[in-house]
Amino acid sequence: MPNRILFLCTGNYYRSRFAEEFFNHHAARHRLDWVADSRGLALERGSFNIGPISHYTLEALKARGIRLREPLRMPKALCDEDLKQADRVIALKETEHRPLMREQFADWCDRVDYWEVHDLDGSTPAEAMGEIERRLTLMIDSLIGEEDDSG
């Protein structure tokens, strides 16, 4: 059974979905024993989220040659079982997501790695996706190194 990484954002519509798809694409390419999933901490705040996934995410993935699995799923809310099944959890914006984790999943709050990737109110899609890509590329390189060392 592969290791599981879970990406969190607010609506599971934009940043976390990009991280999930980007990670899975590259983990498969490198035959890493990891799989990613993503969830949202406050789906109700995404009143302008239309459809299953952000068009910014679709455009960014397409520009990187990453094809989405069909059918596209709708955003999913985080639950305890998601956290229990994950080997690593990353929330994409600490200032936004740590308070939500503290409110909803206090026991897990300090077990999450927090990044600081802004939503549309703080950066452009190109900046946000570029920062996620940069961080994930470093992570994937590290995982490749770990598997090479243990193999």
N, CA, C and O of each residue as an XYZ file, in Angstrom:
604
protein
N       0.855     -1.188      0.000
C       0.000      0.000      0.000
C       0.890      1.235      0.000
O       1.828      1.331      0.791
N       0.596      2.173     -0.882
C       1.468      3.359     -0.963
C       1.302      4.280      0.244
O       0.288      4.256      0.942
N       2.328      5.084      0.459
C       2.243      6.163      1.442
C       1.253      7.188      0.920
O       1.094      7.361     -0.288
N       0.589      7.864      1.849
C      -0.444      8.824      1.453
C      -0.083     10.227      1.945
O       0.300     10.429      3.098
N      -0.219     11.185      1.027
C      -0.052     12.590      1.384
C      -1.392     13.267      1.138
O      -2.076     12.984      0.155
N      -1.751     14.154      2.034
C      -3.040     14.833      1.956
C      -2.793     16.335      1.923
O      -2.156     16.889      2.820
N      -3.301     16.989      0.884
C      -3.190     18.437      0.752
C      -4.512     19.078      1.167
O      -5.588     18.634      0.763
N      -4.411     20.128      1.979
C      -5.587     20.827      2.475
C      -5.596     22.274      2.003
O      -4.559     22.936      1.968
N      -6.771     22.749      1.644
C      -6.986     24.182      1.449
C      -8.407     24.480      1.921
O      -9.041     23.630      2.545
N      -8.891     25.629      1.640
C     -10.196     26.016      2.160
C     -11.333     25.301      1.433
O     -12.166     24.651      2.063
N     -11.364     25.423      0.103
C     -12.498     24.905     -0.654
C     -12.266     23.629     -1.431
O     -13.197     23.121     -2.056
N     -11.039     23.084     -1.415
C     -10.695     21.894     -2.191
C     -11.117     22.069     -3.650
O     -11.715     21.187     -4.267
N     -10.779     23.244     -4.166
C     -11.237     23.631     -5.491
C     -10.092     24.150     -6.360
O     -10.158     24.049     -7.585
N      -9.055     24.699     -5.751
C      -8.038     25.438     -6.495
C      -6.639     24.952     -6.118
O      -6.058     24.148     -6.847
N      -6.087     25.415     -5.007
C      -4.700     25.115     -4.646
C      -4.477     23.649     -4.310
O      -3.557     23.029     -4.842
N      -5.300     23.085     -3.440
C      -5.073     21.690     -3.026
C      -5.293     20.727     -4.185
O      -4.639     19.687     -4.260
N      -6.196     21.061     -5.077
C      -6.447     20.182     -6.224
C      -5.266     20.222     -7.191
O      -4.901     19.199     -7.771
N      -4.671     21.400     -7.363
C      -3.460     21.489     -8.190
C      -2.349     20.659     -7.559
O      -1.679     19.887     -8.246
N      -2.153     20.816     -6.250
C      -1.096     20.075     -5.554
C      -1.314     18.567     -5.704
O      -0.369     17.833     -5.997
N      -2.523     18.109     -5.510
C      -2.846     16.686     -5.626
C      -2.496     16.150     -7.015
O      -1.794     15.147     -7.145
N      -2.984     16.817     -8.031
C      -2.780     16.330     -9.400
C      -1.313     16.433     -9.827
O      -0.788     15.524    -10.469
N      -0.660     17.527     -9.476
C       0.753     17.703     -9.825
C       1.576     16.609     -9.142
O       2.404     15.960     -9.780
N       1.347     16.410     -7.846
C       2.099     15.406     -7.110
C       1.875     14.016     -7.698
O       2.839     13.297     -7.958
N       0.629     13.632     -7.910
C       0.338     12.291     -8.423
C       0.959     12.052     -9.793
O       1.461     10.963    -10.069
N       0.926     13.047    -10.634
C       1.528     12.927    -11.965
C       3.018     12.623    -11.850
O       3.525     11.695    -12.481
N       3.707     13.411    -11.040
C       5.160     13.254    -10.941
C       5.559     12.042    -10.093
O       6.581     11.414    -10.369
N       4.786     11.711     -9.088
C       5.077     10.512     -8.299
C       4.956      9.272     -9.192
O       5.781      8.364     -9.097
N       3.949      9.226    -10.045
C       3.781      8.096    -10.963
C       4.934      8.050    -11.972
O       5.466      6.978    -12.258
N       5.312      9.194    -12.501
C       6.427      9.248    -13.459
C       7.709      8.685    -12.866
O       8.484      8.024    -13.558
N       7.928      8.947    -11.592
C       9.156      8.516    -10.918
C       8.971      7.197    -10.160
O       9.874      6.741     -9.459
N       7.784      6.591    -10.313
C       7.465      5.316     -9.656
C       7.674      5.380     -8.142
O       8.191      4.445     -7.530
N       7.267      6.488     -7.563
C       7.342      6.637     -6.110
C       6.180      5.894     -5.461
O       5.096      5.795     -6.035
N       6.410      5.388     -4.291
C       5.384      4.660     -3.553
C       4.561      5.634     -2.707
O       4.400      5.446     -1.501
N       4.053      6.661     -3.353
C       3.257      7.703     -2.713
C       2.064      8.035     -3.596
O       2.142      7.962     -4.822
N       0.970      8.396     -2.961
C      -0.208      8.875     -3.666
C      -0.782     10.046     -2.877
O      -0.774     10.045     -1.646
N      -1.277     11.038     -3.598
C      -1.835     12.232     -2.957
C      -3.344     12.279     -3.114
O      -3.922     11.741     -4.058
N      -3.953     12.949     -2.145
C      -5.367     13.268     -2.195
C      -5.497     14.682     -1.648
O      -4.510     15.255     -1.186
N      -6.677     15.245     -1.692
C      -6.862     16.605     -1.168
C      -8.260     16.755     -0.599
O      -9.199     16.062     -0.989
N      -8.363     17.686      0.337
C      -9.638     17.973      0.985
C      -9.708     19.460      1.318
O      -8.703     20.170      1.277
N     -10.915     19.916      1.646
C     -11.141     21.298      2.029
C     -11.579     21.424      3.474
O     -12.232     20.536      4.022
N     -11.210     22.539      4.079
C     -11.539     22.802      5.479
C     -12.809     23.628      5.659
O     -13.381     23.656      6.748
N     -13.252     24.300      4.599
C     -14.447     25.147      4.722
C     -15.098     25.304      3.347
O     -15.087     26.394      2.774
N     -15.658     24.229      2.826
C     -16.260     24.256      1.496
C     -17.339     25.317      1.371
O     -17.563     25.873      0.296
N     -18.002     25.587      2.484
C     -19.096     26.576      2.455
C     -18.607     27.979      2.133
O     -19.407     28.826      1.737
N     -17.332     28.244      2.291
C     -16.791     29.575      1.964
C     -16.564     29.754      0.470
O     -16.293     30.864      0.011
N     -16.671     28.684     -0.283
C     -16.426     28.755     -1.720
C     -17.686     29.025     -2.512
O     -17.999     28.286     -3.446
N     -18.409     30.061     -2.161
C     -19.693     30.339     -2.812
C     -19.549     30.645     -4.301
O     -20.520     30.542     -5.049
N     -18.338     31.023     -4.739
C     -18.120     31.302     -6.156
C     -17.453     30.128     -6.867
O     -17.104     30.231     -8.043
N     -17.278     29.018     -6.163
C     -16.678     27.829     -6.767
C     -17.748     27.117     -7.581
O     -18.671     26.517     -7.031
N     -17.611     27.193     -8.879
C     -18.586     26.613     -9.796
C     -17.997     25.351    -10.410
O     -16.921     25.390    -11.007
N     -18.697     24.240    -10.264
C     -18.235     22.992    -10.853
C     -17.248     22.268     -9.957
O     -17.072     22.625     -8.792
N     -16.604     21.244    -10.509
C     -15.760     20.387     -9.691
C     -14.378     20.945     -9.360
O     -13.797     20.574     -8.340
N     -13.839     21.836    -10.210
C     -12.460     22.281    -10.025
C     -12.273     23.648    -10.693
O     -12.938     23.959    -11.682
N     -11.384     24.439    -10.156
C     -11.130     25.785    -10.669
C     -10.578     25.754    -12.096
O      -9.755     24.905    -12.440
N     -11.040     26.680    -12.902
C     -10.504     26.776    -14.266
C      -9.038     27.187    -14.234
O      -8.290     26.852    -15.153
N      -8.607     27.908    -13.193
C      -7.184     28.244    -13.063
C      -6.349     26.975    -12.870
O      -5.259     26.842    -13.427
N      -6.874     26.055    -12.078
C      -6.189     24.781    -11.851
C      -6.128     23.985    -13.144
O      -5.078     23.446    -13.497
N      -7.237     23.910    -13.844
C      -7.268     23.186    -15.119
C      -6.259     23.761    -16.106
O      -5.535     23.016    -16.767
N      -6.213     25.082    -16.202
C      -5.284     25.735    -17.132
C      -3.831     25.486    -16.734
O      -2.990     25.219    -17.592
N      -3.535     25.572    -15.442
C      -2.160     25.368    -14.972
C      -1.707     23.927    -15.202
O      -0.564     23.694    -15.596
N      -2.584     22.970    -14.962
C      -2.233     21.576    -15.205
C      -2.035     21.310    -16.695
O      -1.086     20.633    -17.091
N      -2.921     21.837    -17.502
C      -2.806     21.654    -18.949
C      -1.502     22.251    -19.470
O      -0.834     21.642    -20.305
N      -1.136     23.429    -18.987
C       0.107     24.074    -19.409
C       1.335     23.241    -19.053
O       2.385     23.376    -19.681
N       1.201     22.384    -18.048
C       2.310     21.527    -17.607
C       2.206     20.113    -18.169
O       2.976     19.228    -17.796
N       1.243     19.909    -19.074
C       1.086     18.604    -19.715
C       0.519     17.537    -18.806
O       0.767     16.350    -19.014
N      -0.242     17.943    -17.799
C      -0.816     16.996    -16.843
C      -2.298     16.818    -17.161
O      -3.076     17.771    -17.128
N      -2.664     15.584    -17.467
C      -4.062     15.271    -17.781
C      -4.778     14.813    -16.523
O      -4.247     14.022    -15.744
N      -5.964     15.307    -16.338
C      -6.792     14.922    -15.186
C      -7.498     13.608    -15.439
O      -7.881     13.286    -16.564
N      -7.659     12.857    -14.360
C      -8.447     11.631    -14.440
C      -9.917     12.006    -14.553
O     -10.381     12.946    -13.908
N     -10.630     11.276    -15.363
C     -12.067     11.490    -15.533
C     -12.828     10.431    -14.760
O     -12.286      9.341    -14.577
N     -14.007     10.662    -14.307
C     -14.661     11.971    -14.281
C     -14.085     12.828    -13.162
O     -13.577     12.318    -12.164
N     -14.174     14.134    -13.350
C     -13.712     15.056    -12.322
C     -14.631     14.952    -11.113
O     -15.854     14.902    -11.248
N     -14.038     14.920     -9.952
C     -14.842     14.836     -8.731
C     -15.118     16.237     -8.175
O     -14.397     17.194     -8.457
N     -16.153     16.320     -7.400
C     -16.484     17.566     -6.721
C     -15.571     17.731     -5.504
O     -15.003     16.746     -5.033
N     -15.418     18.949     -4.987
C     -14.622     19.161     -3.770
C     -15.148     18.320     -2.612
O     -16.347     18.066     -2.490
N     -14.210     17.898     -1.769
C     -14.559     17.074     -0.610
C     -14.107     17.763      0.670
O     -13.043     18.379      0.723
N     -14.940     17.644      1.699
C     -14.621     18.198      3.013
C     -13.747     17.219      3.792
O     -13.899     16.003      3.675
N     -12.837     17.764      4.582
C     -11.954     16.966      5.418
C     -12.725     16.307      6.554
O     -13.622     16.912      7.142
N     -12.364     15.053      6.860
C     -12.920     14.363      8.019
C     -11.778     13.666      8.755
O     -10.669     13.549      8.233
N     -12.061     13.209      9.961
C     -11.043     12.542     10.787
C     -10.404     11.365     10.063
O      -9.192     11.169     10.144
N     -11.195     10.599      9.373
C     -10.671      9.401      8.693
C      -9.621      9.773      7.648
O      -8.644      9.046      7.471
N      -9.810     10.894      6.957
C      -8.806     11.358      5.989
C      -7.467     11.594      6.680
O      -6.417     11.205      6.169
N      -7.515     12.226      7.831
C      -6.295     12.525      8.577
C      -5.637     11.240      9.083
O      -4.414     11.108      9.034
N      -6.437     10.303      9.563
C      -5.903      9.040     10.077
C      -5.216      8.229      8.985
O      -4.248      7.521      9.260
N      -5.699      8.322      7.763
C      -5.145      7.538      6.664
C      -3.906      8.166      6.040
O      -3.200      7.513      5.271
N      -3.637      9.421      6.362
C      -2.523     10.134      5.730
C      -1.216      9.911      6.490
O      -1.186      9.896      7.721
N      -0.148      9.739      5.731
C       1.193      9.663      6.308
C       1.788     11.056      6.477
O       2.655     11.277      7.322
N       1.312     11.980      5.669
C       1.767     13.365      5.743
C       0.611     14.264      5.330
O      -0.113     13.960      4.382
N       0.440     15.378      6.050
C      -0.628     16.328      5.758
C       0.000     17.702      5.579
O       0.799     18.148      6.402
N      -0.377     18.370      4.484
C       0.130     19.708      4.196
C      -1.050     20.631      3.950
O      -1.867     20.389      3.061
N      -1.132     21.691      4.745
C      -2.130     22.742      4.522
C      -1.430     23.853      3.750
O      -0.299     24.220      4.068
N      -2.091     24.375      2.756
C      -1.416     25.250      1.803
C      -1.229     26.696      2.249
O      -0.456     27.426      1.629
N      -1.912     27.129      3.303
C      -1.675     28.493      3.792
C      -1.874     28.536      5.305
O      -2.997     28.472      5.804
N      -0.765     28.645      6.016
C      -0.816     28.564      7.469
C      -1.748     29.593      8.091
O      -2.560     29.244      8.948
N      -1.650     30.852      7.679
C      -2.467     31.885      8.323
C      -3.962     31.665      8.101
O      -4.781     32.135      8.890
N      -4.309     30.978      7.067
C      -5.708     30.694      6.755
C      -6.155     29.347      7.341
O      -7.281     29.226      7.823
N      -5.293     28.356      7.302
C      -5.704     26.989      7.605
C      -5.413     26.518      9.026
O      -6.114     25.644      9.535
N      -4.399     27.076      9.672
C      -4.146     26.658     11.065
C      -5.345     26.984     11.959
O      -5.733     26.135     12.761
N      -5.950     28.173     11.860
C      -7.137     28.434     12.704
C      -8.293     27.471     12.407
O      -9.003     27.062     13.326
N      -8.487     27.111     11.153
C      -9.548     26.166     10.806
C      -9.242     24.773     11.360
O     -10.137     24.076     11.838
N      -7.987     24.384     11.291
C      -7.597     23.099     11.877
C      -7.812     23.124     13.387
O      -8.320     22.162     13.962
N      -7.427     24.219     14.021
C      -7.578     24.335     15.480
C      -9.050     24.230     15.873
O      -9.378     23.591     16.873
N      -9.941     24.853     15.097
C     -11.373     24.823     15.393
C     -11.989     23.444     15.165
O     -12.803     22.987     15.967
N     -11.608     22.794     14.091
C     -12.294     21.576     13.666
C     -11.576     20.279     14.026
O     -12.214     19.255     14.267
N     -10.249     20.328     14.060
C      -9.440     19.124     14.271
C      -8.277     19.456     15.188
O      -7.115     19.281     14.821
N      -8.592     19.930     16.375
C      -7.568     20.444     17.297
C      -6.458     19.430     17.570
O      -5.294     19.814     17.685
N      -6.790     18.161     17.676
C      -5.777     17.137     17.947
C      -4.775     16.987     16.812
O      -3.672     16.479     17.016
N      -5.148     17.420     15.640
C      -4.292     17.276     14.470
C      -3.537     18.554     14.127
O      -2.600     18.524     13.330
N      -3.925     19.645     14.705
C      -3.417     20.967     14.315
C      -1.894     21.028     14.236
O      -1.352     21.573     13.274
N      -1.202     20.486     15.220
C       0.250     20.577     15.251
C       0.941     19.429     14.528
O       2.169     19.341     14.535
N       0.171     18.559     13.910
C       0.753     17.453     13.135
C       0.740     17.741     11.638
O       1.134     16.897     10.833
N       0.295     18.910     11.280
C       0.191     19.316      9.883
C       1.398     20.185      9.533
O       1.832     21.016     10.331
N       1.934     19.979      8.325
C       2.939     20.899      7.792
C       2.179     22.032      7.111
O       1.242     21.798      6.347
N       2.592     23.247      7.394
C       1.899     24.406      6.820
C       2.817     25.147      5.857
O       3.968     25.449      6.173
N       2.281     25.430      4.680
C       2.960     26.284      3.713
C       2.291     27.652      3.783
O       1.399     27.871      4.602
N       2.716     28.552      2.938
C       2.094     29.876      2.885
C       1.894     30.259      1.418
O       2.545     31.166      0.899
N       0.978     29.545      0.768
C       0.638     29.795     -0.631
C      -0.688     30.534     -0.653
O      -1.715     29.997     -0.238
N      -0.663     31.747     -1.132
C      -1.844     32.606     -1.107
C      -2.927     32.151     -2.080
O      -2.654     31.557     -3.123
N      -4.140     32.449     -1.705
C      -5.301     32.255     -2.567
C      -5.370     33.447     -3.520
O      -4.451     34.266     -3.556
N      -6.439     33.546     -4.280
C      -6.580     34.612     -5.275
C      -6.586     36.004     -4.663
O      -6.340     36.985     -5.364
N      -6.864     36.107     -3.362
C      -6.862     37.423     -2.727
C      -5.453     37.917     -2.414
O      -5.277     39.077     -2.040
N      -4.443     37.053     -2.563
C      -3.088     37.455     -2.213
C      -2.051     37.254     -3.293
O      -0.925     37.736     -3.167
N      -2.408     36.552     -4.356
C      -1.463     36.358     -5.459
C      -2.213     35.955     -6.717
O      -3.392     35.604     -6.681
N      -1.508     36.016     -7.810
C      -2.105     35.581     -9.070
C      -2.070     34.056     -9.136
O      -1.291     33.427     -8.420
N      -2.900     33.455     -9.986
C      -2.822     32.000    -10.149
C      -1.425     31.538    -10.575
O      -0.947     30.504    -10.107
N      -0.780     32.281    -11.442
C       0.565     31.890    -11.889
C       1.542     31.871    -10.723
O       2.376     30.971    -10.629
N       1.448     32.853     -9.836
C       2.338     32.884     -8.665
C       2.035     31.732     -7.716
O       2.952     31.052     -7.255
N       0.761     31.508     -7.423
C       0.369     30.450     -6.491
C       0.759     29.076     -7.034
O       1.358     28.272     -6.320
N       0.423     28.811     -8.286
C       0.739     27.508     -8.872
C       2.254     27.320     -8.993
O       2.769     26.218     -8.802
N       2.950     28.393     -9.308
C       4.411     28.320     -9.380
C       5.035     27.991     -8.038
O       5.998     27.227     -7.973
N       4.497     28.559     -6.964
C       5.023     28.280     -5.620
C       4.717     26.840     -5.211
O       5.568     26.171     -4.626
N       3.521     26.363     -5.512
C       3.184     24.968     -5.211
C       4.086     24.039     -6.017
O       4.618     23.067     -5.482
N       4.257     24.336     -7.284
C       5.126     23.513     -8.135
C       6.558     23.481     -7.598
O       7.178     22.418     -7.563
N       7.079     24.610     -7.187
C       8.441     24.684     -6.654
C       8.572     23.812     -5.408
O       9.511     23.025     -5.291
N       7.637     23.953     -4.490
C       7.685     23.180     -3.247
C       7.527     21.682     -3.509
O       8.222     20.864     -2.905
N       6.618     21.329     -4.407
C       6.402     19.917     -4.701
C       7.580     19.301     -5.442
O       7.902     18.132     -5.226
N       8.216     20.057     -6.300
C       9.391     19.547     -7.000
C      10.493     19.220     -6.001
O      11.149     18.185     -6.117
N      10.701     20.101     -5.017
C      11.683     19.818     -3.967
C      11.287     18.583     -3.165
O      12.134     17.745     -2.855
N      10.014     18.468     -2.830
C       9.534     17.319     -2.063
C       9.729     16.027     -2.847
O      10.209     15.033     -2.301
N       9.364     16.038     -4.106
C       9.486     14.838     -4.938
C      10.956     14.455     -5.085
O      11.295     13.274     -5.008
N      11.826     15.426     -5.293
C      13.267     15.141     -5.365
C      13.755     14.497     -4.071
O      14.565     13.570     -4.103
N      13.268     14.982     -2.943
C      13.643     14.418     -1.651
C      13.138     12.979     -1.514
O      13.867     12.113     -1.031
N      11.910     12.722     -1.928
C      11.352     11.372     -1.863
C      12.114     10.409     -2.778
O      12.334      9.251     -2.423
N      12.513     10.891     -3.947
C      13.315     10.068     -4.855
C      14.626      9.695     -4.168
O      15.055      8.543     -4.221
N      15.257     10.672     -3.524
C      16.506     10.425     -2.803
C      16.327      9.422     -1.678
O      17.169      8.546     -1.480
N      15.225      9.550     -0.936
C      14.956      8.608      0.161
C      14.770      7.193     -0.354
O      15.277      6.241      0.240
N      14.038      7.048     -1.467
C      13.815      5.709     -2.017
C      15.098      5.143     -2.591
O      15.335      3.938     -2.496
N      15.939      5.992     -3.191
C      17.234      5.524     -3.708
C      18.122      5.043     -2.564
O      18.812      4.032     -2.696
N      18.107      5.763     -1.441
C      18.928      5.402     -0.285
C      18.469      4.098      0.354
O      19.289      3.319      0.840
N      17.154      3.861      0.355
C      16.641      2.661      1.024
C      16.596      1.456      0.097
O      16.492      0.320      0.560
N      16.674      1.696     -1.219
C      16.526      0.619     -2.178
C      17.813     -0.025     -2.504
O      17.851     -0.959     -3.305
